Amino acid sequence: MIIYKSNAKEFINVVREGQIDYVIHQNFQNQLGHRTSDSEINSWRGSLPIMRDVLELAGCPEDAQVTIECQIPNTSKRIDFIVSGLDSNNAYSAVVVELKGWEKANKTGKDAIVTTALGGGIREVTHPSYQAWSYVDLLNNFNSSIEDYRIQLSACAFIHNCTKPSELEDTFYEEHITKAPLFFRGENRKLSEFIAEHIKYGDSKNVVELIENGEIRPTKSLADAVVKLLDGNQEFVLIDDQKLVFESALDIFKEYDSSKVKQVFIVEGGPGTGKSVVAINLLAKLTGEQRLVKYISKNSAPREVYSQKLKGYKRKSTIDNLFGGSGSYLEERVEPNQFDMLIIDEAHRLNEKSGFYGNEGENQIMELIRASKTSVFFIDEDQRVAFNDIGRVAEIENWARQLGAKVYKDSLQSQFRCAGSDGYLGWLDSALGINNTANFDLNGIEYDFKVFDDVNEMFEEIKSKNIEGFPAKGRVVAGYCWPWKSKKNKNEIDVVIESQNFGKQWNLENHGSGWIINSESMEQIGCIHTCQGLEIPYIGVIIGPDLIVRNGNVITNPEKRDRHDKTMKGFKKMFKEDREAAIEKADKIIKNTYRTLMTRGMKGCYIFSEEAETREWFKRG
């Protein structure tokens, strides 16, 4: 979708007449059915007259094409400004310009992230050079016209109210600035020279229209690279029933091509059965066949970690485009059957509503099925750890029927985590009071499970697992019962156990969702949000006061969770409406949380609770 498109001559005239913001807004309303914000209108009013001056300085051909607010197919992202035509070799060429009205921006310690005044506060945002380049990279890798017509795309960023020197130019961001040069206030002529270098002749072939009408699929170069990423990577080798489920998914995928009937495949599997391994193999296989496919998870941690593990032949930022969250498939953003396959990992974590405030869309399960010809849901209902988690097999089946999809079901049984021990999982369910099982102790189970009376000793024991270096072999996690003070003040200590003279910070914000594999993250404590769906050889778990044992009964208390814990959002409202139902649901969520934390370790799990009776309960194993 393009909000505004004209030749350079017409654009310059409309700007000169003071009508450009009005014309763009009228187009916006006509195409989207609603008006946009005053701030966006003001941004057009402030930046586009400057771009007129830049084009005139560049001697831009009158029949070059100017495109404003061009939505990148398959995303909700819009490119601010594009100038297109032919270069000096008569090759198709387009220059993407990211426009910013910032007066100032500051460096952070995060790659491609800066801070600036936005929306009434100081916010972290993407560096403009990275933003411009990432749009070009997305088109280069997922738009068939770029490959078929050999369209040359160039990127730059123009921060037209910001004067030099600026922290945006810091050498920390040099890699991104090299790929998408920065231009500041007073550098109109430099920007004009950059545009003139790439646009020599007019746009008789309508380059942007070729891009807009291009098929959305992985290009051959990306497809070949993704196949190479998994080739010989032992971490993603399919074993036993993983291979069976993988092949079944491919057969179901082919079924759509012959029947044109939507296909939904539900795969159930407990911790360590290889759900994510199958998911990543499906992603690589179908991307390698240049089919439009995406790995989806509500929690960002698995996406970040698997994206990092797959980088190599392509930059991580390119691989990132194969991964996405679960809230981007609203009807107004995505066409029905737009994707060949959506692979939904950790489907038990799906929510009903999307958006920052949880008020967008109708139902994520419905939206995902609607958006794809084939949907594969990997699910473990015992890993629902938040009040707004709606991922259930019955819910998926219900929406599949409503959307006319054919449903298939399978399961993954073989245990490849927790030393391959189903016995440990059975004992854990019994110990946490989740299910009554025949596993009353850990006798005969070859899994390194220990209960520590001293949390410092446990921490040091886990830390010692990392002496061989990276990749990480041990990490410590905890129930979310302590406030994240260090998020705002890096000198604050978060997880404090005074009786043990113990204090550590939660995972640093700049480690983000990649905390569990970050080479510098050992000194911090992770939580459910940074480890669910992932694994590590050894895990240490600090059980908070939200779970204690009294007289052989496992007792949970949601009031002991930190008040900012989003997994308990909705508890108080339900408590007022149905006290018993709220307590029962909170009990299940807390127990599921510790079950999930205590099954992250492939070789061992060490635990600590400040409560002596609770420690003794788990020692009986």
C-alpha positions, 0 to 999 in steps of 0.5 A: 500500500502506498499513501502518496506517489507522484513524479518529482515535478508534481511533488515539488509543485504540491509542496511549494503550494503548501498542500502536501500535508493535506494531500497525503492526509486525504490519501491516508483517510481514503485508503485506511478509513481513518485519520492519523495523529496530529504528530504525524501530520506535523512531521510531514509538514516539517520534513517534506518541504526540506525534501523538496529542497534536497531534490531540487539541489540534486537536479532530480529528473522531473519524471523520477518517482517520489513515494511517501508512506509506502507500506512494506508488504507483509508488515505494518512498517511504512517507509517515509520517503523513496526516490526511484528511477534509473542509475547511470548504468540504466539499472532500476534504482531506488533510494529509501530515506528515513526521516526524523524530526529529532533535535537530539538523540543519545547513545545506549549500550545496545546495538542499533538502539538510541534514546530520544524525546518521544511521546512525552518521555525519553524512549529507546528507539531504533537507530535511524540508519539501522531502521532504513537499512533494515527496510531495504534488507527486508525487501531484498530478502522477501520481495521477488521483484527485487531479485527478478528485476535486479533493483538496486536499493540504497538507504539513508537517514535524514535527521533534519532538526539535529545538528552535528556533532551528535551521539548518533554518529558514535563509532558504536553505530559505525556498522549501521551508518556505513550501510545507511549514511546519516545526514543532519541539519544543514547537510541538504546538499550532501543528501542531494549528492547521495540521491544524485549518485543513485538516481540519474534518469527518470522512472519510466518503468515505475520501480516502486510499482514493480516492488509493490506488485512483487511476490512476497517470498524468500529470495533464492539467496536467503533460501539457500543461506537458511538451508546451510545454517542447519546443515550439519548443526547437531543442535537441530538434528531430528531424532525419533518421533521428532522426525515423524512429526516433522514429516507429518507436518510436511505432508499436511502442508502439501495437502493444502496445495491439492485441496485448497482447504486450510490445514491445522496441525496440533502437536502436543509435547512436554518439556524437552520433547523437541517441539522447538527443534521440529519448529526450526527444521520446518522453518528452514525446510520451507524457507529453503523451498522459497515458501513464505513461512514464519516462526511465531512465539508470544514470548520473545526469548525463544525468537531471540535465542534461535535467531542468534543461533541461526546467524552465520551465512546471513546477518542476524537482522536478516534472519530476524525477519523469519521470526515474529510475535503472535500479535501482528496478524490482525485482520486489518494488517494481514490478508487471509492465507497470506502465509504458506505456513505459520509455525507457532511455538509455545502456543500455550502462551497465546493471548486473546487480545494483542497490542501494548494495552491488550485491546487490539484484535479478536483472538490470536489463535483465530488470527493466526489460522486465518493468516496462513494456509497451514498452521502448526501449533506446538503446545503444552497446556501445563506450561500456561503461566499467565492469567491471559494465556488462552492456548488450549487444544480445544480452543485451537480446534474450535477456531479451526472448525469455524474457519473451515480448516482440517485438523490433525493432531500428533504428539512428541513423547520422547524426553531429550531434556532432564537427562531423558528422564520421564521419571523426573517429570513425573516426580516433579508433577507430584512434588509440586502438587500438579498431578498425582503420579506413581513417581514418589521419589527420584530413586534410579533416576539419572538426573542431577537434582539437588536442594541447597540450604544456602542460596550462595552455595547453589549460585556458586555451584551453578556458576562453576558449570561455566568455567569451560567458557561459552556457550553458557552451561548454567544459569540461575532463575527465580520466581517473579517475587522481587521488584525489578528495581535495577531496570531504572537504576543500574546500581539497585539490587533486585533479588534480595534474601537477607537471611542468606546475605544474598543479593543479585540483579534481575537480568540486565535490560541490555541482555534483553531476551537473549539473557540465557545465552549471553556470555556476560549474564551469569551474575544476573537472575533470569525469570520465566519470561527469559527462559521459557521455551529454552534449555541449558545444561544446568539450571538453578531455581530460587523458589520465592515465597509464592510457593511454600510447603506446609504439612505436606501440602503445596501452598501458593500465594499470588499476593507474594508475586511482585505487583508488576508481574504481568502473569498475574494480571487479571487475578484481582478482577477475577477474585472479585467476581469468582473467588474460588475460580481465581484462587484455583487458576492462580494456584495452577499458574504458580505451580506451572511456573515452577514446573517450567523453571525446574525443567529448563536443565538438560542435565541437572536442576538445583533449587533453593527456598528460604523456607526450611520446610519447603526445602525438606519437602523437595529433599525427600526426592 
